[in-house]
Amino acid sequence: MIDGTEMRRILSCLSGATVLAWSGLATAQEAALRVSGVGLNVTNIERSAKFYTEIIGLKTVMRVPMQGETRELVLSASGKIGDEAIVVLAKLDNTPLKAGRQGFGRVITNPPDTMAIVRRAQAAGYKAHVHSTGAGGPVVAMVEDPDGYLVELYQRPAETPKP
Protein backbone atom coordinates (compact mmCIF):
# COMPACT_ATOMS: atom_id res chain seq x y z
CA MET A 1 0.00 0.00 0.00
CA ILE A 2 1.33 3.45 -0.94
CA ASP A 3 1.19 5.97 1.90
CA GLY A 4 0.45 9.70 1.50
CA THR A 5 4.13 10.70 1.49
CA GLU A 6 5.01 8.23 -1.25
CA MET A 7 1.94 9.24 -3.29
CA ARG A 8 2.97 12.92 -2.95
CA ARG A 9 6.44 12.03 -4.25
CA ILE A 10 5.05 10.06 -7.19
CA LEU A 11 2.51 12.70 -8.15
CA SER A 12 5.12 15.43 -7.81
CA CYS A 13 7.41 13.60 -10.23
CA LEU A 14 4.61 12.98 -12.69
CA SER A 15 2.77 16.25 -12.88
CA GLY A 16 3.93 18.81 -10.35
CA ALA A 17 2.04 20.90 -7.86
CA THR A 18 -1.15 21.19 -9.94
CA VAL A 19 -1.92 17.49 -9.54
CA LEU A 20 -0.94 17.61 -5.88
CA ALA A 21 -3.28 20.51 -5.18
CA TRP A 22 -6.08 18.85 -7.15
CA SER A 23 -5.57 15.55 -5.32
CA GLY A 24 -5.75 17.18 -1.90
CA LEU A 25 -2.34 15.73 -0.95
CA ALA A 26 -0.44 19.03 -1.24
CA THR A 27 0.51 21.35 1.54
CA ALA A 28 -0.05 25.09 0.90
CA GLN A 29 3.65 25.50 0.10
CA GLU A 30 3.67 22.55 -2.32
CA ALA A 31 0.56 23.87 -4.10
CA ALA A 32 2.38 27.19 -4.75
CA LEU A 33 5.37 25.39 -6.24
CA ARG A 34 5.54 25.13 -10.01
CA VAL A 35 8.05 23.83 -12.49
CA SER A 36 9.65 26.85 -14.13
CA GLY A 37 11.47 25.18 -16.97
CA VAL A 38 13.90 22.61 -18.24
CA GLY A 39 17.66 22.67 -18.67
CA LEU A 40 19.30 20.83 -21.54
CA ASN A 41 22.99 20.04 -21.88
CA VAL A 42 23.89 20.70 -25.51
CA THR A 43 26.99 20.23 -27.66
CA ASN A 44 26.73 23.60 -29.45
CA ILE A 45 24.77 26.48 -27.92
CA GLU A 46 24.52 28.55 -31.11
CA ARG A 47 23.25 25.59 -33.17
CA SER A 48 20.70 24.70 -30.48
CA ALA A 49 19.69 28.36 -30.07
CA LYS A 50 19.00 28.56 -33.80
CA PHE A 51 16.78 25.45 -33.58
CA TYR A 52 14.79 26.63 -30.54
CA THR A 53 14.35 30.19 -31.86
CA GLU A 54 13.92 29.69 -35.62
CA ILE A 55 12.18 26.30 -35.64
CA ILE A 56 10.27 26.13 -32.32
CA GLY A 57 9.72 29.90 -32.00
CA LEU A 58 11.17 30.65 -28.56
CA LYS A 59 12.87 33.98 -27.86
CA THR A 60 16.17 34.69 -26.13
CA VAL A 61 15.83 36.04 -22.59
CA MET A 62 19.52 36.24 -21.67
CA ARG A 63 22.98 34.80 -22.10
CA VAL A 64 25.21 33.73 -19.21
CA PRO A 65 27.73 35.21 -18.86
CA MET A 66 26.53 38.42 -20.50
CA GLN A 67 29.93 38.87 -22.20
CA GLY A 68 32.42 36.34 -23.52
CA GLU A 69 31.66 32.77 -24.53
CA THR A 70 28.07 31.82 -23.74
CA ARG A 71 27.81 28.94 -21.28
CA GLU A 72 24.04 29.11 -20.80
CA LEU A 73 21.24 30.58 -22.88
CA VAL A 74 17.80 31.17 -21.37
CA LEU A 75 14.79 31.06 -23.72
CA SER A 76 11.03 31.55 -23.27
CA ALA A 77 7.96 32.02 -25.43
CA SER A 78 7.76 35.78 -24.82
CA GLY A 79 11.46 36.54 -24.41
CA LYS A 80 10.84 37.42 -20.75
CA ILE A 81 11.09 35.57 -17.46
CA GLY A 82 7.81 35.58 -15.61
CA ASP A 83 5.07 33.07 -15.07
CA GLU A 84 5.92 31.04 -18.16
CA ALA A 85 8.31 28.14 -18.42
CA ILE A 86 11.85 28.61 -19.66
CA VAL A 87 14.34 26.44 -21.52
CA VAL A 88 17.99 26.75 -20.49
CA LEU A 89 20.55 25.52 -23.03
CA ALA A 90 23.87 24.80 -21.33
CA LYS A 91 27.32 23.91 -22.61
CA LEU A 92 29.42 23.60 -19.51
CA ASP A 93 32.39 21.73 -20.97
CA ASN A 94 33.41 19.68 -23.99
CA THR A 95 32.32 16.34 -22.53
CA PRO A 96 30.25 14.42 -25.12
CA LEU A 97 26.60 13.91 -24.22
CA LYS A 98 25.75 10.47 -22.87
CA ALA A 99 23.93 7.98 -25.05
CA GLY A 100 20.19 8.03 -24.44
CA ARG A 101 20.24 11.72 -23.45
CA GLN A 102 16.57 12.00 -24.33
CA GLY A 103 15.73 9.43 -21.64
CA PHE A 104 14.65 12.28 -19.36
CA GLY A 105 11.51 12.60 -21.48
CA ARG A 106 10.94 15.57 -23.70
CA VAL A 107 10.37 19.30 -23.88
CA ILE A 108 6.61 19.85 -24.20
CA THR A 109 5.14 22.84 -26.02
CA ASN A 110 1.61 23.95 -26.92
CA PRO A 111 1.94 25.83 -30.22
CA PRO A 112 -1.06 27.29 -32.04
CA ASP A 113 0.06 25.64 -35.32
CA THR A 114 1.95 22.37 -34.85
CA MET A 115 2.12 21.60 -38.56
CA ALA A 116 3.81 24.95 -39.34
CA ILE A 117 6.61 24.02 -36.93
CA VAL A 118 6.83 20.50 -38.41
CA ARG A 119 7.21 22.00 -41.91
CA ARG A 120 9.92 24.46 -40.71
CA ALA A 121 11.79 21.66 -38.93
CA GLN A 122 11.67 19.33 -41.95
CA ALA A 123 12.68 22.13 -44.34
CA ALA A 124 15.70 22.79 -42.11
CA GLY A 125 16.65 19.10 -42.14
CA TYR A 126 15.41 18.10 -38.67
CA LYS A 127 13.55 14.86 -37.99
CA ALA A 128 9.84 15.37 -37.31
CA HIS A 129 7.05 12.84 -36.91
CA VAL A 130 3.33 13.61 -36.64
CA HIS A 131 1.64 11.24 -34.19
CA SER A 132 -1.99 12.25 -34.52
CA THR A 133 -4.17 14.52 -36.56
CA GLY A 134 -7.53 12.96 -35.85
CA ALA A 135 -10.53 14.98 -36.94
CA GLY A 136 -11.40 17.36 -34.14
CA GLY A 137 -8.65 15.98 -31.92
CA PRO A 138 -5.27 17.33 -30.92
CA VAL A 139 -2.37 17.57 -33.36
CA VAL A 140 0.70 15.95 -31.79
CA ALA A 141 4.18 15.80 -33.30
CA MET A 142 7.73 15.13 -32.15
CA VAL A 143 10.70 17.08 -33.49
CA GLU A 144 14.30 16.11 -32.71
CA ASP A 145 16.65 18.97 -31.82
CA PRO A 146 20.35 19.10 -32.87
CA ASP A 147 21.42 17.01 -29.84
CA GLY A 148 18.66 14.41 -30.16
CA TYR A 149 16.32 15.78 -27.49
CA LEU A 150 12.65 15.38 -28.38
CA VAL A 151 10.37 18.41 -28.51
CA GLU A 152 6.69 17.51 -28.29
CA LEU A 153 4.37 19.84 -30.15
CA TYR A 154 0.89 19.40 -28.68
CA GLN A 155 -1.74 21.57 -30.36
CA ARG A 156 -4.94 21.47 -28.39
CA PRO A 157 -8.12 20.69 -30.34
CA ALA A 158 -10.16 23.67 -31.42
CA GLU A 159 -13.05 24.37 -29.09
CA THR A 160 -16.38 23.49 -30.62
CA PRO A 161 -19.07 26.13 -30.29
CA LYS A 162 -21.83 25.21 -27.88
CA PRO A 163 -25.34 25.22 -29.32
N, C-alpha and C positions, 0 to 999 in steps of 0.2 A: 504494500500500500504506500502511495506517495503522500508524504505529509505536506503541510502548507508551505514550509520553507523550500522544499525541493520543487514543488509546483511553481512557486514564485521564480525560482532560478530557471526552470525550464521555459516558462512563459516569457521571462525577460530575454532569454537567448533567442526565442523564436520571433517575438513581435514587439518587444519594448514595453514602455510604460502604458501605452494605450490599452493593450490587452490586459495588463495588470489592473488598471483602474476599472475597466469594464468588468473584469472577473470578480472584483471585490477583494482581491488578495493583496492589493497595493496599499502601502502606507501613504500618507499625504506627500511625503518627500519623494517616494518612488513614482507617484502619479505625475509629479511635476517634471520628472526626468524625461528627456527625449534624446534620441540619437541625433547628433548634429551632422554627421557625415561619415565618409569613408576615406581611408588613406590607402593609396596604392603605391607599392614600390615599383618603379619603372626603370628601364634601361636607358632611356633617352627622354629627358623632360620636354625638350622642344618638339620632338616627334609626337609624343603623347599629348602635349598641349594643343598641337595642331588638330589631332583627332578629336579631342573633347570639345574644342571650340568650333572648328569648321564642320565637323560631321555631326556631333551630338547637339551642339548649339549652346554650350555653357560659355560663361564669360569669366575673364580673369579678374580675381579680387585683389590678389597681391602675390609678390614673389618674395621668397626668403632665402638669403638676405636680400635687402632692397637693392644693393649694388654688388657687383662681382658675379661669380658663377652661381646660378640659381640652384639651390639644393631642394627647395620645395616650392610648389606652385599651388595656390589655393583658387579653386573655381566654384562658381555657383550659377544658378539660372539667371539671376538678375545682375550679377557682377558685384553684389554687396553681401556682407555677412549680416544676418539677421535671424529671422525665424525659419529660414529655409535650410535645407541640407547643403553641405559643401562636399567637394571632392578635393583631396589633397594628393597631388602627384609628388613623389619623393624619390630623389636619386641621392642616396647618402654615401655610396661608395661604388666601386667598380665590380663588386661581387655579382656574378651572374645570378639571375632569378632561379629559384628552385623549380624543378619539374612539378607540374600540377599546381602552379601558382593560382589558378582560378578555383582551387578547391574550397576557398573561403565562401564561395557562392557567386554573387554577381552584383554589379551596380544596377539599381533599378530606377528607371525614369518613367514619367508619365507625360509623354509629348502629345501635343494636339494632333500631329500628323506623323504617325509611325512610318508609313510608307515613304514619305519624303526623305526621312533620315535613312531608311534602307537604301533608297536609290542613290543618295549622296555617298553613303558608305561603299556601295558596290562600284560606283563610278570612280571612286578613289582607290579601288583595289582591295578593300577590306571584305572579310567574310561576313555575310549576313544571311540569316535564315528566318523566314516568316513561319511562325508556329500555328497561328490561327487567324482566320479572317471570316469567321462564320457570320452569316447574315444577321445583323443586329447585335452581334456579340462584340467582345473586345478584339482589338488587333494587337497581337503579341509577336515580337520578333527579337532575335538575339543578334548582336553585332559584336565581333571580336576586335578589341583594340590592338595597338601595335605590339603589346607585350602578352597578348593572349587572354587578357581578362575579358569576361563576358559583360556586355551592357544589355540589360533587358529593356526593351521599349514596350511599355504597356499602355496602349491607348484605350481609355475607358469607352464603353459603348455610348453612343449618342442617347440622350434621354428622349424617351418617346412622350409626345404630348398626351396629357390626360384628357379624356373626353369630357 
